Amino acid sequence: MWNKAIELSSKSHPGPIVHISDNPMDEGKLLIGFESGTVVLWDLKSKKGDYRYTYDEAIHSVAWHHEGKQFICSHSDGTLTIWNVRSPTKPVQTITPHGKQLKDGKKPEPCKPILKVEFKTSRSGEPFIILSGGLSYDTVGRRPCLTVMHGKSTAVLEMDYSIVDFLTLCETPYANDFQEPYAVVVLLEKDLVLIDLAQNGYPIFENPYPLSIHESPVTCCEYFADCPVDLIPALYSVGARQKRQGYSKKEWPINGGNWGLGAQSYPEIIITGHADGSIKFWDASAITLQVLYKLKTAKVFEKSRNKDDKPNTDIVDEDPYAIQIISWCPESRMLCIAGVSAHVIIYRFSKQEVIIEVIPMLEVRLLYEINDVESPESEQAPPLSTPVGAVSPQPIPPQSHPSTSSSSSDGLRDNVPCLKVKNSPLKQSPGYQAELVIQLVWVGGEPPQQITSLAVNSSYGLVVFGNCNGIAIVDYLQKAVLLNLGTIELYGSNDPYRREPRSPRKSRQPSGAGLCDINEGTVVPEDRCKSPTSAKMSRKLSLPTDLKPDLDVKDNSFSRSRSSSVTSIDKESREAISALHFCETFTRKADSSPSPCLWVGTTLGTVLVIALNLPPGGEQRLLQPVIVSPSGTILRLKGGILRMAFLDTTGCLVPPAYESWREHNVPEEKDEKEKLKKKRPVSVSPSSSQEISENQYAVICSEKQAKVISLPTQNCAYKQNITETSFVLRGDIVALSNSICLACFCANGHIMTFSLPSLRPLLDVYYLPLTNMRIARTFCFTNNGQALYLVSPTEIQRLTYSQETCENLQEMLGELFTPVETPEAPNRGFFKGLFGGGAQSLDREELFGESSSGKASRSLAQHIPGPGGIEGVKGAASGVVGELARARLALDERGQKLGDLEERTTAMLSSADSFSKHAHEMMLKYKDKKWYQF
């Protein structure tokens, strides 16, 4: 009891116990620290206190010197007290590491509490005293610090987050030997830092683990499995050059455990887009997560130096560079991003450093309105099953809208982009380098609408993007706008809703797209977006589909904000571009061979096809224009279009054409140029032996259903209604077990897969309810039965729907602990052994066991030893198989013991027989002899 430990006559309670440890040289001496400032050295053998040490300030932690003759305490007033074990009256030394020493010899000013202290010794020099806290109260706003005191030097190391705990790594595991500290592990609230004590300046070790995926909040992510094998080394090589200077030259010192040797060997890459405009590439192969490369997209824009100087970024209150959509071609390494300020940047990968004098830039003006037709015919759409006839309009010449004025004639802001591109030379490091910046501009005093869909194709040299106003196609090789049309104009005369374009009006409702915050999980409904100022957002990104769910907080379920029927159209909502796919297929029914084209999906369930007429490759590609024109082909589905893909007659996926990566910043030789001229883009053409009418299948997935359409006849071959009561949030066409399937994630929490091209249901599993928009925004499928989403603002959740991966999961996990040889215990030396100066061990079982202390009270917990180690845990977790294995092992052990017992019994019988025989012979020998004859 506390009063027996301190003094039986003591009436004041010493407070809770904050420290307990044994003397490193004598396990029979226990040091007990009470919060009030009292420390007791308790003798376990004599069961009484040897010494009592009292200080007038509260204690936070205690640490021993390795010789067991001194210990150090940290206190709430920012002081450290060092005590001799045999001198309990007063401390040998009192230190205030961060206190101002007064001239008159007065006590230094009190400081903040020292929460933890460690006392580590070294053979070659002064001991290390390492502590957290203890700063002066006048250091307002200073970051949390770790202090390292070594001899006369005191180093203060600032941390980015609050210190939770720290631990000193030493050369020996024995507390009674010189510790020889070499590093300090500091656990922060959101990080883990290792400090090198052996190097001047105490630099930190470079952390090999991504402890923070959210330096800036994650706003979108994409997942790529089975990538080209040279991608990860290429990204790692350019990422290694980005490392900051000032790290320790030594390797990361914590090296326990083993990686799992799983059967999966294909490379996997995760790309995360962040609120500050940065993009990170992660190696996600097997179960690792290693950052490869970081790209800062905001470097191409001017940053406002003054708070008042931000005339163009006012459609976004915070994070104007936040990444909204990522489009990446792994084979060509072309990267395209769309940001929240209605900007698009195209990047090309290069291993060479370049300096560009002027950043190429295009400004695009996208704003189209419709006339409200009051006739009853305008409210009726044609039936879903009726295909609209194909009409081929005249090709549209390339057009561009340069920024000529900052305001229109009536004083409204006009032709102004949201961000200002740098006009000074830009140094671009090896890695991804900006090829072209595209920005949507203000029109008639209204800000540009956010981009809802994006696609890039390296073989065609084109990038396409769309929003609720229309679509734009850009040739990034020639830096020209090829097509800039409103969604209604894509239909031509085949518009099922009979809408007519008209000039912009001044008071216009913003888009029907609600605003969602993926970090907070909130949705701003459409009816709250009444003015252009509602386009302002603070890290809020719109979903890429016009059909938005509303979050019902009461029951955590989603309900539709309006009817998803495509037979009626809300006059206030607009048809946004929701899906884009470059391909080489049949654009019209009468086509006899495939040709390059772009398939466009909208939020009203329409698929439109745009034909692409590309010039020959090589130098001609840079001189002749690309002709793009709507083909007139229109297909209809229920719900907004999410994903499109193409299959050949054998059911294999037809990938989009791509150009393999090559270094563009190195001068090409003549031979290489000739090869490139002759080289055709990588594409797939149909076999001539197959019938033309069955050359390809188009797979289209919408929020409600999926269709497989035979090309070029455009007949619906297969159809599957995915959900009636909910809607699909994400659909992907993925490769799994040497075949292709459609994977869908619904708002009701179900994950479903369908075979292709037959659309037979393969899997329907209730996985998780959609509780916030973060999951809806970041969920994505990839090849080989893998998927991921952001389960919280700081965590990526990976999942699998592949049986093969599930079977290999245990092999992939690896081992946390690996056996190592125990280092030799410190040598006591001759004199220490002779005079008893070495460490003394204590048999705790003998001291506290039943033999000396009697039986424990029935109310005390009893330790029941179980199967130890990792193997025991694995066996316990394996269910019936584990029980059978243990039973079989027990039977084997029992049989072995019985066999040993039988052998021992046989040996004892033979030994007894031999002894009896010898005894009988001895009796016969001496039977007739007298005693004097012996």
N, C-alpha and C positions, 0 to 999 in steps of 0.2 A: 504494500500500500504506500501511497505517496508520503504519508507522514512518517512511516518507518524508514523510507529511503532518505528523507531529509533530517527529521528529528521528531521524536515522538511528541515532544511538547509543543511543536509548531502548530499554530492554529490557522495561519493564512495558507490558502491553497496555492500551489506554485504554478497552476495553469496546466494546459495540455502538454504532453510529451512531444517535442519537436525533433528529437534526435535520440538514437540508441545505436551503439556500436561497441565492439570489444577492442581492447588494447591489442595492437598488432603484434606485440611481443609476448602477450600473456592473455590467452583466451578466457582465463578465469576472472578477468577484471572487465566490468561492463561500465561504459560511460553513458549516463542518462542525462539528457538536457531538457529542462522545463522551460516553457515559453517566458516565464517571469524573469529569467536571468540566472536561475540556479542550475548548477551542474553537479552531479553526484557520481563518484567512482565507486561502483558497487562490487564487492568481492563475492563471487558466486559460491566459493567453497565455504567461507565463514558465514555467508549470508548476512553481511552487514556492510555499511558504507565505510570505506576507507577515508575518503576526503570529500569535502563539500566546498564548491567554488561559487561565489555569489558576485553578481555584477548588477548595477542598478538600471540596466537597459534590457529590453526584451531580446531573446535569442531567436535567430532564424535558422542557423545551421552551425554544425561543428565538424571539424576535420582533424585527423591525427597526423603527427609527424611519424615517419616510418619507424623510428627507434622506440616509439611508445613512451617517451619521456616528456613530450610536449603536445599540446593540442591548441587549435585556434578556433575562436567563436566569432560569428558575424552578428551584428546587433541592429536594432531598429533605428538607431541614430546615425547610421553610416560609419560605425567604428568597427575595428577588428581588435580582439584581445587575444594575446598569446599567453598561455599558462604553462608553468612547470607542474608536472603531476604531483610532486612532493611539496609544492608551495601554494597552498590554497588561499592564502590571505589576500593576495592581490596579483594581478597579471604581471608577467615579466615585461610585456610591451603592449602599448595601446596605439593603434594606427588609425588615422582618418584619411583614407586614400584620396578623397576628393574635397576634403575640408580645407578652408583657408586658415593657415596658421597665424595666430595673433602674436604681436610683438611682446606683449606683457606676460607671456607665458600662460595666458588664460586658455581655457578649453576651446578647441576649434568650434566654429559654428556647426550645428547639427545638419546632417545631410539625409537624403532618402535612405530607406532601409537597404542593407545588403542582404539579398534574399538567399544567396548561396555562396560558399567559399570552399575552395579545395587547396590543399597544402601538399605539394609534390617536390621531392628532393632529387638532386642530381649529383653524381660522383665528381663531376668535373667543375662544378661551380655552385652559385647561389641557388637556393630553392625557389620554386615558382609558387606564387600565391595568385590564384585565379578567382575572380569574383564577378557576380552580376548585381547590378544596382549600385546604390551608394552615391549617386550623383548629387551635386549641390542643388538646393531648392531654387537657386536663381537661374538655373539652366532651363528656362521655360521653352517648351517646344522641341527640345533636343530628343533625338531618337534613342531607343534603348541601347545600352552599351554593355560590353564585356571588358573588364579590366584585367590586364596581365601585368603583375609586379614581379620583376626578376632583378634581384640586387637593388641597385639604386634607380633603375629605369622603371617607369610606369607607362604602359601603353593602353590607350583607350580605343576600343574597336567598336564603331557604330554599326548597328544592325538595322535592317529594313523593317523588321516586325518585332513584336514583343517577344522576349526570351521566355520560353516555357521551362527549359532545363538545359544543363550542359554537363558534359562528362569528359574527363581528361584521359586520353589514350597513353598508356605507358608501356615500356619494354617488358616489364615483368608483371605477372598476375599476382605476385605475392606482396601483401601489404607490409611485410616486415623487412623489405629490401629497398635499396635505392630505386626510386620509381622510374627515373629517366623519361620524363614526359616528352612526347614528340608531336602531339596534336591535340586539339580540343574540338569535340563534337558539340555544336550548339543547335538545339532544337528550337526553332522559332514557330510562331503561330502558323505561318504558311510556307516554311522553308526549312532546310537542313543545311547547316554551314559547317565546314571543317577548316580549322585554322592551323597552319603550319607553325609550330613553336621553334623549329630548328633553323628557320631562315630569318634573316633580318627583316624587320618591318612586319612580321607575322602575316604573310599573304595567305589567302584562302586557297584551298584545293578546288580545281575545276570539278564541278559536280557532274558525274556521268548520268544522273537520273533526272527526268523531268518532273521535279516536285511541284512545279506550278505551270499548268497549261493555260492559266488565266492571268498572266501578267497584265493583260488587258482582256476584258470580258470577251468570250468566244461568241461570235454572232452567226457563224455558219461553219459547216464542216462537210467534207467529202471523203469517201473511203474507196480505195482502189486496191484490189487483190489481184495477184498473178500479173504483176507489172513486168516490163522488160528488166532483165537481170542487171543491166548496167546502170539503172537509174539510181539506186540507193548509193553505190559508190560515187557516182557523179555528184549527187547532191551533198554527200558527206565531204567530198573533197573541196567544194566551194564553201560549204558551211564551216569547215575547219579553219579557213582563212578569216572568218568573221570573229574568231575568239578574241575576247578582250585581253589586253596586256595586264600584267600584275598578278597573274595566278602563280601558285607554287610550281616549281619545276618537277616536283615529285608526283608519282601516280597516286590516285585515290587510295587511301590506306586501308579501307574496310573491304576485305576480299573474301568473306566467308560464303559458304553455299555454292551450289552448282546450278547452271542453267539446265533446263529440261531438254532432253534429246527427242523432241517430237518428230513424227513422221512428216509433218508439213514443212516443205522447204521453199515454197513459193514466196516471193517478196510481196509485202503489203505496205501501203503508204496511206497515211491519214493527213489531210490538209485541213488546217483550221484557219478561218478568217476572224479577225479581231476588231474590236471597236475603235482602236487607234489607227486602223488601216494596215496593220501588219498581217502577214501570212506566214504560217509555220508549216514546214514539212516534217512529218514524223515517220520514223521506221517502226512499223507496227507488226513486223513479221513474228510468227508464233505468238508468244505472250509478252514480248518486249514492247516498250514505248520509249524510243530514243529520238530526241530532236536532231534533225539533220541540217536544216537550213532555215533562215528567217529572212523574209523580204519585207521591206518597209515601202508601201505604196505611196505614202504621204510625201516622200522625198521629191516627187515631181511637182508639188504644189507650193505656192508661196504661203508662208504662215504669217498671220496677222500678229505684229509685235505688240501693238497697243490693244487694250480691251475695246476701245471705241472704234478701232479700225477693222471692222469686219462687215463691209457692205454687201458681200456676195454670199456669205454662208448662213444667211438668216432663215433658210428653210429648215435648218437643223440647229437646235440650241447647243447640243454637245455632240462630240464625235462626228464631225462632218465627213471623215474619211472612212467610216465603218464599212467593212466588207459585207455585201449582201448576197452575191452569187459568185461561184467559182466555176469556170469551165476550163478543163485541163485535158490535153492530149498527151498521154504518157509516151507514145511512140515518137512524136516529133518534139516533145517537151515544150510545146507552145502553151502559154498560160494566158487566160483572159479573166478579168475580174470586173464585177459591177459594184459600185459603191452607193451608199445611201444618198449622196448628193447628185444622183443621176449622172454619174460619170462611169466610163468604161476605159480600162487600160489594158493594152495588149503587150505581153512580155515575151521575149525570145531568150532562150538559154544560151549562154556563152561562157567559155572558160577563160576568156581574155578580158582584161580591163580596158574600157573605152571611155572617152570623153566626148560627149555630144554638145555641139555649140547651141543648137536650138532643139527643143523637144517637139517632135511632130505633133500637131494638134488639129482636130476637126471639131466644129460646132454643128450640132444637128437641131433643127427646129421641128418638134413633133407636137402638133395640136390640131385636132380635127373635131368638129362638132356635127351633130345631126339635127335635121328638122323633125319636130314631133308631128307625125302623120296621124290625124284624128280619125281617119276612115277605119271602119271595122276590119278591113282586110289587113291592116298593118299589125293587128294583134294576133293574127293567125299565121303560124309557121307551117311549112310543108311537113308531111309525115316523115318520121325518122328513116324509114326504109326506102324513101324515094330519093335516089341520087340525082343531083342537079347536073344538067348537061354541061360539058366542057366548052368554054369559049376562050379563044386565044386573042387577047388584046395586043395592040402594038407595043413593041419593046419601049421601056421607059429610059430615056437617056440619063447618064449620071448627072446628079445635081448636088450642089453643096450650098450651104447657107453660112457664109462668113459673118462674123460679128461686125456689123457696120455702125450700129448705134446702141447706146445704152438705155435709151428711152424712146417711147413712141411719141406721136404727135400730141397726144393728150396728156403727156407727163408720166405715163405708166412705164415701169421698167420693161425693157424689151431687148431681145437678142443678147442677153447677158448670161454667161454661165454662172453656176453657183460657186465654183472654185477658180482661183487664178493660177494658171500654170507658170512655172518659173521661166523667166526669159534670159537667165544667165546660163553659162556652160555648166553641165551636170556631169560629174564623175560617176561612172557606173562600174561597180566592182564586179569581179567574176560571179556568175550566177544568173539570175533573171534580170534582164535589162529592158527598159521601156522602149517599145517599138512605136507605139502610137497612143495618144490620149484623145478620147472622144467625150464630149460633154453635150448634154441637152441644155438648151437655153430657155430663159424666161420668155414668155409670149404674152403680150398685152397685160402686163402687170401680174401675171400668175406664174408661180414657180413650176418647173418641169416635174412631171410625175415620176415616181420611182420605177426603176427597171424591174420587170417581173420575170423575164426569161432571157437567156444568153447562150450562145453557141459559137464555137470557133472551129475552123477546118484548115489544117495546114496544107493540104493538097490543093485546095482551091484558092488559098490566100484570102479567105473571107471571114468576117465576123458579123454576126447578126444579133440584134437585141430588140426587145419590144416592151411596151408597157400598156396601160389602159387607153392610150391614145392611138398607137399604131406600131409600125415596125420600121426598122432601118437596117439596111445591108451596107457594109463598108468593106471596100477592098483595102486591106492594110498594107499590101505591097505597093500599090500606086497611091495610097493615102487619099482615097476618093470615096464619096458617098454614092453608092450605086442605086439605092432605092430608099425612098422616104415617103411612106404611104400610111394613111389612116387605115384602121382595121376594116372599116366599111368599104373602102376603095379596093381592098383585095378581092372582094366579092364581084366587083364590076356590076353587071346587070343581073347577077344571080343571087343578090342579097335576099335571104328568106324573110327578113323583117322589113324589107322595103324602106330602109333608112336612106336619107339623102344628106350628103355633106353640106355644110354651110360655113359662113365666115364665123370667126370666134366672137363670142359675146363677152361683155365686160363682167357681168355678175354670173359666174358659172359655178355650179356645185363641183367640189373636188371629186376625185374618183371614188367609186364604191369600195375600194380596198380599205379595210379597217387597218388601224395601226396596232402592232403588237410588240410588246417588250419581252424578248425571249429570256431575259434574266429575271424578270418579275412575274412573267406568266399572265399579263393583263391584256385585255383586248379593248380597244376603243371602237364601239359600234359605228356603223355608217351614219346613223342619224345624228351623231355628235359632230361629224365633220361638215360644218356648215360654211366655213370661210377659208380663204387661202391660208390664213395663219394656222389653221388646224394641221397643215402639213408640217409644222414644226414638230420635232421629236427629240427626245433625249434618249439615245441608244434604242430607238424604237424602229423596227423594221417591218415592212408590210409583207404578208405572205404572198407567194407567187401565184395565187389563184384568187379570182374574184368572189368565189363562193366561200365566205368566211364563217367559221363557227363562233358562237358566243359562249363564253365561260360562265356557267352557272355555279356560283360559289356555294350555294346551299347543298347541292348534291354532287358537286364535282363532276358533273357530266356536261357534255356539249350538245347544244341544240342548234338547228339551222336557223340562220337569221332571216332567211326568206326561202321561198319555194325554189327547188332546184329544177323544176320542170322546164324543158327547153321549148315548150309550146307557147310560153308567154315570156315577155321580156319587160323588166323594170325600166321605165324611161329614164330614171335617174342613174342607173348603173350603166357601165360601159363594158364593152367586150374587150378584155385584156388578152394579150399574147401570153399563154401559159406554158407552151412547149415548142421547142425548135429542134430540128434534126436534119443535118446534111446527109445526103445519101446518093448513090448511083442506082437509080431504079427507073421504072416506067412512070412518066408524068401524066400521060393521057391514055385513054382506052385504045386508041389507034396506034400507039407506039409499037414498033417491032423490035427495038433494042433499048436497053437502059441508057440513061444519060444523067449527068449531074443535076441535082435539084435540091430544093429545100422544102421540107414539110413543116407547116406551121399549125399549131394547135391553139385554140382559144378557150376562154373560160365558159363560153356558151356551147361547148361540145362540137365545134366545127373544126375540121382539118382541111387546110387549103395547101395547094402545091404551087411552088414558084420554080419555074424552069431557069437553069443557069447555063448560059452559053459562054464557055471559057475559051480564051485564045490559046494557041500552042504554047508549050513550055519554053523555058530558057529566056532569052532576051525579049522574044515576042510577047511573053506574058507581062512584061513591064511596060510595053509600048501600046499594045492594043487594049481597048476597053473590054470589060466583062459585061455582057448583056444579060439583064435579069428581067423576067416578065411573069406575071401571074398566069398559070396555065389554064385556069377555069375549072380544074378538078376540085370538087367539094365533097367531103364525106362527113357524116353526122353521127354523133354518139350522145348518150345521156350523160350530163355532168361535164365539168371542165376537163380538158385534155391534160394528162399528166406526163405520159411517156410514149415514145414511138420507137420501133425497131423493125428490122427487116430480116427475113429468113429466106434461104434458098429452098429448092424443092426437097432436099434431104432433111430439112429442119435445122440446119446449121445457121448460126448467126452470121449475117453479112455486115461486117464492121464498116464504118464510114471510111472513105479514102483518106489516107494520110501520107505525108512526106516524111521519110525517116530523118532523124536529127543529123545535122552536120554543122560544123563550126562556120559561122558566117563572117566572123571578124578576121579570118585568115585569108590572104590573097590566094585565089585559086589558080592552079596551073592550067595550061591550054587543054591538056588531055582530060582533066577533070571537068572543064567546061563543056567539052564535046560530049562526055558521058552524060552530063546533066541535061544537055539539049535533047539527047536521044531518049533519056529516061522518062518514062510515063509515070504519072502519079499511081501510087499503090491503090488499086481498086479491085473489085470483084466483078467479073462479067459473066453472064450466063453461058452455060454449055450449049453449043449449037445442036447437039443431039437431042436436047429436050424440047418439048413443045413450048411454043411461045406463050400460050395461054396459061401455063403453069410455071412461069419462070421464077416468080418470087411471091412471098407473102409479107404483107404489112401487118405488124402487131401494134395495136393502138389501145392504150389503157387510159380510161377516164376515171372520174371520181365515183362513178356508179357501175360501169361495165367495162368489159374488154372485148375487142373484136379482132379476128384474123381475116384479112381481106386479100383475096387472090388478085395478083397483078399480072398483066395489065387490064384484065377484064373488070376489075373493081367489084367483083362479087363477094359478098360476105360468106366466107367458108365456115367459120366457127364464131360463136357468140356466147358470152358468159356474163350474166348479171352478178356482179361481185357482191353487192350489198343493196338492200332496199331501205333499211331503217337508218343506216349510217352513211359514211362516205369515206373514200380512200384518201389518205393523206400522202402516201408515198408509194409509187409503183416503179419497179425496176425489172428489166429483162436481164437475167444473170445466167452464168454458166455454172452447172452443178453436176458432178459425176458424169462427165462426158456428154451432157445433154443441156438443153436450154429450157428455162422455165420463167414464168412471170411471178414475181414476189410482190405482195401488197401488204401494207400496214394500214389498218382502218382506224377511224376515230374512236370506235367502240373497244379498241384494245386488241383486236384480233390480228394475227399474222397469218396470211393465206398464201399458198403457192399453187400455181396452175401449170399443167404441162403445155408445151408448145409443139406444133401449132394447134393441137386439138382442144386446148383450154379445159382439160379434165382437172377437177380439184384433186390436189395431192396432199395438202396439209391445211388444216384450219385449227389454230391454237389460240386460246385466249391468253395473251401475254401480259399486257399491262394497260390499265385505263389511262386515257389521255387527260392528265391532271393539269397540265400547263402548256403554253404555246412553245416553250423551249423544245419539248420533245417533237412537236409537229414540225418545227423549223429545222431540226438537225438530224432527224431519223433518215438513214440511208442504207440501202442494201448494196452488196457487191458480190463478186464471184465466189464460188466454193462454199456457199451456205453461210456467209458472214454478214453481219449488220452491226450498226452502232448508232448511238444517239447520246446527247448530253443529258445525263440523268440529273445533274445539278449544275449551277454555274461553274463548278470547279472539277467535275468528274465526267470522264467519258465511259460509257457502259458499252461493252462489246457483247454480242450474243451470237449464237450459231443455231441454225436449223438443219445442220448436216449430221447424219448419224456417224459418219466417219470421224468428224472432228470430235464428237462426244466420246467416242471410243478411245481416242488418242489423248483426251484431256489430262488424264493422270500422268502420262509420260511427259506432257508439255510443262507440267507445273514445276518440275525441278525440286531441289532439296534446299531447305533453308540452312540446315546445320550439316557440317562435314567434320568427321573426327580428325583431331590433330594430336600430336604428341605433346604431353604435358612437359613444360620446361623444368629444368632441374631446380630444386629448392635452393635457396641461398645457403652457402656454406657457413656453419656456425663459427668455425675457427677453433683452434686449440684452447685458447684462454677463455673464450666465452663458454665453451663446453665444460672447462674445468671449474670455472667460478659461477656457472649458472647464468651467464649473461645473455644467452640466446633465447629464441622464441620458445615459449612453453605451450604445449597443446593441452586440451582439456577434453575428457570423454564426457560429452553432454548426456549420453544415454546412462552412463554410470551415475552422473550427478542428479539427473531428473527422472530416472527410470523407477519402476515399481520396487526394485530391491532396496533403494535408499529412501525414496520419498513416499512409498506406499501407492495404493491404487488411486487413480484419478477419480474426481467426482463424476457422477453419471451425467451431470449437466454439461461437462466439457466435451468439446469436439474430439473425436478420435481419428487419428490418421490411419487409413487403410491403404496400404501400398497396392498399386495397380500395375498393369503392364507399362513399363517406362519407355520413353523414347518415341521417335516418330513411327516406328514400326507398330508399336502398340496402338497408337492413334489410328493408323491406317487400318489395322485389323478390326478395331472397334467400329470403324465407320463403314465396314464392308458388309454389314447385315448378316444374312443367313450364311453366305459364303464364309465369312469370317468365323462364325460360330462353328460351322462344320470343320473348318480348317483347324480351329483350336481343339475341337473334340478329337479329331484324328491325331493331332500332335500329342494330346494327352494320352490317347490309347497307345500310340507308339512309345511314348516315354514309360508308360506303365508296363507294356510288354517288355521293353528293354530292361527295366528294373527287375521284373519277374525273372527274366533270363539271367541277369547278373546274380540274383538271389539263388537261383537253381544251381548255377555254377559254383557259387560259394558253398552251398550246402553239400554238393558232391565232393568238393575239395576237403571240406571238414570231415565227411564220412571216410574218405580214403586216408586222411591224416589220423583219424581215430583207429581205423583198422591197423595201420602201420604201428601206432603206439601200442595197441593191444598185443600185436605180434611180438614186438620187441620186449614188452613186459613179460610175456609168457616165456620167451627164450631166457631172459634174465632169471626168472624164477626157477627154471629147470637147471640152469648152470650152478646156482648156489643152493640147490635144494638139500643135498646130502652133506654139505660142508659145515664144520663146527665153527664157533665164533673165533677160535684162535687160529683157524686156517685162512682167514681173510687176508 
